[in-house]
Amino acid sequence: MAKEMSGSHNTHFCFPQTLDAIKKLCPKRALLIGMTHEFDHHKDNEFLKEWSEREGIPVQLAHDGLRIPVSL
């Protein structure tokens, strides 16, 4: 995993902090945006798939062109 995923930063969440926040908020689904270029999209989504199954909250990295249906 990229170094950003395990480090810390003073102006935004890093990967572990993001996952902790998701666990506290317990959304139906989470899509992560604004990632550093150091992420390996496929490999990191595999990690998130395992995490999602373990925690019961679907989480994945978003990507350009992703469409999300919204019912109002």
C-alpha positions, -999 to 999 in steps of 0.1 A, spaced: 0 0 0 10 36 -6 29 54 22 0 79 25 -23 51 36 -5 45 68 9 80 76 -6 111 90 -13 145 77 -23 177 95 -50 189 70 -68 158 59 -75 122 68 -52 94 58 -64 60 50 -66 45 85 -83 76 98 -108 75 69 -117 39 77 -121 47 114 -145 76 105 -165 53 82 -169 27 110 -181 55 134 -206 69 108 -217 35 96 -230 46 61 -248 22 38 -219 27 13 -188 48 11 -169 60 -20 -135 75 -14 -124 104 -35 -94 128 -36 -68 101 -33 -31 106 -38 -16 94 -71 3 68 -50 -27 45 -46 -29 14 -67 -66 15 -76 -70 -23 -82 -49 -35 -52 -63 -10 -28 -99 -18 -38 -91 -54 -32 -80 -44 4 -112 -24 7 -133 -53 -4 -119 -75 23 -123 -47 49 -159 -42 37 -167 -78 42 -152 -78 76 -168 -46 88 -202 -49 69 -199 -15 52 -192 -14 14 -163 9 7 -144 14 -25 -122 40 -42 -142 61 -66 -129 66 -102 -134 91 -130 -166 85 -149 -183 67 -120 -220 71 -121 -241 67 -89 -279 64 -92 -297 86 -67 -334 83 -59 -350 114 -44 
